[in-house]
């Protein structure tokens, strides 16, 4: 390997130190690090081992500039955040219309693990609730579990630029306690929404949720979607650009569990959360955000992560439907080109 990657990383490190945007993120980190609202997920014993003080914020621009503060390299399980990206792979495997015939894209005010299907079509409501995610995972091509898992791991590597591991204890815990998900799968089998390989698909689903990531990975995944499906650092295509719109549309309307409507109203960035404490958010053509804090609110979203994204959206006018000029010029803060801004 040549030195271009090292030089790029060095340039990023120097830039991150001198940019006023890094100072902003440091202030944001200090503002919310003492926020102790919420509780660590404990329905799986391994998840309960997370420390409440863990907290990281990472922002990566669509041209590959990296800004991070706090525990951005602390590994944790991706959980439900995986659903958005597996949905993208299913779209590439089968196309929009076929996938839509198995999984709808309608928001639901129900809890993410509700055993409920659309009464008219018998489809799960969207790919971000458990039933929809199981149906989406069932669509991933491959001759067996190993081949299908390999394809998922390769897909995540294209988004993050690095290899990933499965947290085996969490996978085994998910599998041992996943009776509700089995009930959903068999209900969908009854209506022809999933294939008969129930056990294989559920193993794959539990494994994808047990993938180890970091806040930096989540920011890179968001930045890749923001960059039209191209990883902004490796320049590798992670997803066909024609399906990016589908993925981030469903993230916007359904990605934050039954807080999604409030999220669109207050934050307005396509995003997906997970009970491991992560949030990934996308500002199309601009940047990706990754946050990590295992303290969750009653709906399963990271309390600190929500606050960070709210501030970023409001301070820099990042709401998707914002038409007012922001008081802060994001690009000037990132580049450090306008000292009057900071």
C-alpha positions as CSV (number, residue, x, y, z in Angstrom):
1,X,0.0,0.0,0.0
2,X,1.3,3.5,-0.9
3,X,1.5,6.4,1.6
4,X,-1.5,8.3,0.2
5,X,-3.8,6.8,2.8
6,X,-1.5,7.8,5.6
7,X,-1.0,11.3,4.2
8,X,-4.8,11.6,3.9
9,X,-5.3,10.6,7.6
10,X,-2.5,13.0,8.7
11,X,-4.1,15.8,6.8
12,X,-7.4,15.0,8.4
13,X,-5.9,14.9,11.9
14,X,-4.3,18.2,11.4
15,X,-7.4,19.7,10.0
16,X,-9.6,18.3,12.8
17,X,-7.4,20.0,15.4
18,X,-7.4,23.4,13.8
19,X,-11.0,23.6,12.5
20,X,-13.5,25.6,14.6
21,X,-16.0,22.8,13.9
22,X,-13.9,20.5,16.1
23,X,-14.1,23.2,18.9
24,X,-17.9,23.2,18.4
25,X,-18.1,19.4,18.8
26,X,-15.9,19.6,21.9
27,X,-18.4,22.1,23.4
28,X,-21.3,19.9,22.4
29,X,-19.6,16.9,24.0
30,X,-19.1,18.8,27.3
31,X,-22.6,20.2,27.2
32,X,-24.2,16.7,27.2
33,X,-21.6,14.3,28.8
34,X,-23.2,14.9,32.2
35,X,-26.7,14.3,30.9
36,X,-27.7,11.0,32.7
37,X,-31.3,10.7,31.6
38,X,-32.3,7.2,30.5
39,X,-31.0,3.7,31.2
40,X,-28.8,1.1,29.5
41,X,-30.7,-1.6,27.7
42,X,-30.8,-4.8,29.8
43,X,-33.2,-7.1,28.0
44,X,-30.0,-8.9,26.8
45,X,-27.5,-9.5,29.7
46,X,-24.5,-8.6,27.5
47,X,-26.0,-5.2,26.6
48,X,-26.4,-4.3,30.3
49,X,-22.6,-4.4,30.6
50,X,-22.3,-1.0,28.8
51,X,-21.1,1.9,30.9
52,X,-23.4,4.9,31.1
53,X,-20.5,7.4,30.8
54,X,-19.5,6.2,27.3
55,X,-20.1,9.0,24.8
56,X,-18.8,9.8,21.4
57,X,-19.6,12.2,18.6
58,X,-18.2,11.8,15.1
59,X,-19.0,13.9,11.9
60,X,-17.6,13.0,8.5
61,X,-18.2,15.2,5.5
62,X,-19.1,13.9,2.1
63,X,-15.5,14.7,0.9
64,X,-14.0,12.7,3.7
65,X,-13.1,15.2,6.5
66,X,-13.3,13.6,9.9
67,X,-14.1,15.3,13.2
68,X,-14.5,13.3,16.4
69,X,-14.6,13.7,20.1
70,X,-15.1,11.3,23.0
71,X,-15.4,7.5,22.7
72,X,-15.6,7.3,18.9
73,X,-13.5,4.1,18.7
74,X,-15.4,2.2,21.4
75,X,-17.0,-0.9,19.8
76,X,-20.7,-1.7,20.5
77,X,-23.3,-3.7,18.6
78,X,-25.1,-2.0,15.8
79,X,-28.5,-3.5,16.6
80,X,-31.4,-1.9,14.7
81,X,-29.1,0.5,12.7
82,X,-28.3,-2.5,10.6
83,X,-31.8,-2.6,9.3
84,X,-31.4,0.5,7.0
85,X,-28.3,-0.9,5.3
86,X,-29.6,-4.5,4.9
87,X,-32.7,-2.9,3.3
88,X,-30.4,-1.3,0.8
89,X,-28.7,-4.6,0.0
90,X,-32.2,-6.2,-0.5
91,X,-33.1,-3.5,-2.9
92,X,-29.9,-4.2,-4.9
93,X,-30.6,-7.9,-4.9
94,X,-34.3,-7.7,-6.0
95,X,-35.2,-4.1,-7.1
96,X,-37.7,-1.7,-5.6
97,X,-41.0,-3.2,-6.7
98,X,-40.2,-6.7,-5.6
99,X,-39.0,-5.6,-2.1
100,X,-42.0,-3.3,-1.8
101,X,-44.2,-6.3,-2.4
102,X,-42.8,-7.9,0.8
103,X,-42.2,-4.9,3.0
104,X,-44.2,-1.7,3.0
105,X,-42.7,1.8,3.7
106,X,-45.4,3.2,5.9
107,X,-44.6,4.7,9.4
108,X,-46.2,3.1,12.4
109,X,-46.9,4.5,15.8
110,X,-46.5,1.0,17.2
111,X,-43.4,-0.2,19.1
112,X,-40.6,-1.6,17.0
113,X,-41.2,-5.2,18.2
114,X,-45.0,-5.2,17.8
115,X,-46.4,-8.4,16.2
116,X,-48.6,-6.6,13.7
117,X,-48.9,-6.6,9.9
118,X,-50.9,-4.4,7.5
119,X,-54.5,-5.8,7.5
120,X,-55.0,-5.3,3.8
121,X,-51.7,-6.5,2.3
122,X,-50.3,-8.6,5.2
123,X,-47.0,-6.9,4.8
124,X,-44.9,-5.6,7.7
125,X,-45.2,-1.9,7.8
126,X,-41.6,-0.9,7.1
127,X,-38.0,-2.2,7.1
128,X,-37.1,-0.4,10.3
129,X,-39.4,-2.4,12.7
130,X,-38.4,-5.9,13.6
131,X,-41.0,-7.7,11.4
132,X,-40.0,-5.7,8.4
133,X,-36.3,-6.1,9.1
134,X,-36.7,-9.9,9.3
135,X,-38.6,-9.9,6.0
136,X,-35.8,-7.8,4.5
137,X,-33.1,-10.0,5.8
138,X,-34.9,-13.0,4.3
139,X,-34.4,-11.4,0.9
140,X,-30.6,-11.3,1.1
141,X,-29.3,-13.7,-1.6
142,X,-27.0,-16.6,-0.9
143,X,-26.9,-20.4,-1.0
144,X,-26.7,-20.7,2.8
145,X,-26.3,-18.8,6.1
146,X,-22.5,-18.5,5.7
147,X,-22.7,-17.1,2.2
148,X,-25.4,-14.7,3.1
149,X,-23.5,-13.5,6.2
150,X,-20.4,-13.1,4.2
151,X,-22.3,-10.8,1.8
152,X,-23.6,-8.7,4.7
153,X,-20.1,-8.4,6.2
154,X,-18.7,-7.3,2.8
155,X,-21.5,-4.8,2.4
156,X,-20.8,-3.2,5.8
157,X,-17.0,-3.1,4.9
158,X,-17.8,-1.1,1.8
159,X,-19.6,1.5,4.0
160,X,-17.0,1.8,6.7
161,X,-13.8,0.9,5.0
162,X,-12.8,-1.9,7.4
163,X,-13.6,-5.4,8.4
164,X,-16.2,-6.2,11.1
165,X,-16.7,-8.9,13.7
166,X,-19.9,-10.4,15.2
167,X,-20.2,-10.2,19.0
168,X,-20.9,-13.9,19.6
169,X,-22.2,-13.6,23.2
170,X,-24.8,-11.0,22.1
171,X,-25.7,-13.1,19.0
172,X,-26.2,-16.2,21.2
173,X,-28.3,-14.1,23.7
174,X,-30.4,-12.7,20.9
175,X,-31.0,-16.1,19.5
176,X,-31.8,-17.6,22.9
177,X,-34.3,-14.9,23.8
178,X,-35.7,-14.1,20.3
179,X,-39.1,-15.9,20.7
180,X,-41.1,-12.8,19.8
181,X,-39.1,-12.4,16.5
182,X,-39.8,-16.1,15.8
183,X,-43.5,-15.4,16.2
184,X,-43.3,-12.6,13.7
185,X,-41.4,-14.7,11.2
186,X,-43.9,-17.6,11.4
187,X,-46.8,-15.1,11.1
188,X,-45.2,-13.7,7.9
189,X,-44.6,-17.2,6.6
190,X,-48.3,-17.9,6.9
191,X,-48.9,-14.9,4.6
192,X,-46.1,-15.6,2.2
193,X,-44.0,-12.6,3.2
194,X,-40.9,-14.7,4.0
195,X,-39.5,-18.0,2.8
196,X,-39.5,-21.3,4.7
197,X,-35.9,-21.0,5.8
198,X,-37.0,-19.3,9.0
199,X,-34.2,-20.5,11.3
200,X,-31.5,-19.6,8.8
201,X,-33.0,-16.1,8.3
202,X,-33.4,-15.5,12.0
203,X,-29.8,-16.5,12.7
204,X,-28.7,-14.1,10.0
205,X,-30.9,-11.3,11.5
206,X,-29.5,-11.9,15.0
207,X,-26.0,-11.8,13.6
208,X,-26.5,-8.6,11.7
209,X,-27.8,-6.9,14.9
210,X,-24.7,-8.2,16.8
211,X,-22.2,-6.6,14.4
212,X,-19.6,-4.5,16.2
213,X,-19.2,-0.9,15.1
214,X,-18.0,2.4,16.5
215,X,-19.4,6.0,16.4
216,X,-16.8,6.7,13.6
217,X,-18.2,3.7,11.6
218,X,-21.7,5.1,11.9
219,X,-20.5,8.5,10.8
220,X,-18.8,7.0,7.8
221,X,-21.9,5.0,6.9
222,X,-23.9,8.2,7.1
223,X,-21.4,10.1,5.0
224,X,-21.4,7.3,2.4
225,X,-25.1,7.7,2.0
226,X,-24.7,11.5,1.9
227,X,-22.2,11.0,-0.8
228,X,-24.5,9.1,-3.1
229,X,-23.4,5.6,-2.0
230,X,-19.7,6.2,-2.4
231,X,-17.4,5.9,0.7
232,X,-15.8,9.3,0.9
233,X,-12.5,8.0,2.0
234,X,-12.0,4.7,0.2
235,X,-14.0,5.8,-2.8
236,X,-15.6,2.4,-3.0
237,X,-19.3,2.1,-4.0
238,X,-21.3,0.7,-1.1
239,X,-24.7,0.9,-2.7
240,X,-26.1,1.8,-6.1
241,X,-26.9,5.5,-6.1
242,X,-30.5,4.7,-7.4
243,X,-31.3,3.1,-4.0
244,X,-29.8,5.7,-1.7
245,X,-33.0,7.8,-2.0
246,X,-35.1,4.7,-0.9
247,X,-32.9,4.0,2.1
248,X,-32.7,7.5,3.5
249,X,-36.4,8.2,2.8
250,X,-37.4,5.3,5.1
251,X,-34.8,6.4,7.6
252,X,-36.4,9.8,7.8
253,X,-39.9,8.6,8.3
254,X,-39.4,5.4,10.3
255,X,-35.8,5.3,11.6
256,X,-36.2,6.5,15.2
257,X,-38.8,3.9,16.4
258,X,-42.1,5.5,17.5
259,X,-40.3,8.9,18.0
260,X,-39.9,9.2,14.2
261,X,-42.5,11.9,13.7
262,X,-41.1,14.1,16.5
263,X,-37.6,13.5,15.1
264,X,-38.6,14.7,11.6
265,X,-40.2,17.8,13.2
266,X,-37.3,18.7,15.4
267,X,-34.2,17.3,13.6
268,X,-35.2,16.6,10.0
269,X,-32.2,14.4,9.2
270,X,-32.6,10.8,7.9
271,X,-31.4,8.7,10.8
272,X,-31.5,5.3,12.4
273,X,-31.0,4.4,16.0
274,X,-30.2,1.1,17.9
275,X,-30.5,-0.1,21.4
276,X,-26.8,-0.5,21.6
277,X,-26.7,3.3,22.0
278,X,-25.8,4.4,18.4
279,X,-27.4,6.8,16.0
280,X,-26.4,7.4,12.4
281,X,-27.7,10.4,10.6
282,X,-27.4,11.7,7.1
283,X,-27.4,15.2,5.6
284,X,-27.5,14.5,1.9
285,X,-24.5,15.9,-0.1
286,X,-23.0,17.3,3.1
287,X,-22.1,14.9,5.9
288,X,-22.8,11.9,8.1
289,X,-23.2,11.9,11.9
290,X,-22.4,9.0,14.2
291,X,-23.1,9.2,18.0
292,X,-22.7,6.7,20.7
293,X,-24.1,6.8,24.2
294,X,-25.8,3.7,25.7
295,X,-28.3,5.6,27.9
296,X,-31.6,5.2,26.2
297,X,-35.0,6.9,26.5
298,X,-38.3,5.0,26.9
299,X,-38.6,4.6,23.1
300,X,-35.1,3.0,22.8
301,X,-33.2,6.0,21.4
302,X,-29.9,7.4,22.8
303,X,-30.8,10.4,24.9
304,X,-27.4,12.2,24.4
305,X,-27.4,11.2,20.7
306,X,-30.8,12.9,20.2
307,X,-29.6,16.1,21.9
308,X,-26.5,16.2,19.8
309,X,-28.4,15.8,16.6
310,X,-31.0,18.4,17.6
311,X,-28.2,20.9,18.3
312,X,-26.4,20.2,15.0
313,X,-29.6,20.5,13.0
314,X,-30.6,23.8,14.7
315,X,-27.2,25.4,14.9
316,X,-26.3,24.8,11.2
317,X,-29.7,24.7,9.6
318,X,-29.4,21.0,8.7
319,X,-33.1,20.2,8.8
320,X,-34.0,18.7,5.4
321,X,-36.9,21.2,4.9
322,X,-35.1,24.2,6.3
323,X,-35.5,27.3,4.0
324,X,-34.2,29.9,6.4
325,X,-30.6,31.0,6.3
326,X,-28.6,29.6,9.3
327,X,-26.8,31.9,11.6
328,X,-23.8,29.7,11.2
329,X,-22.2,28.7,7.8
330,X,-21.4,25.0,8.2
331,X,-18.8,25.0,5.4
332,X,-17.0,28.0,6.9
333,X,-16.9,26.3,10.3
334,X,-15.5,23.1,8.8
335,X,-12.9,24.9,6.6
336,X,-12.1,27.6,9.1
337,X,-12.3,30.2,6.3
338,X,-14.5,32.8,8.0
339,X,-13.2,33.8,11.5
340,X,-16.2,36.0,12.0
341,X,-18.3,32.8,12.2
342,X,-16.4,31.6,15.3
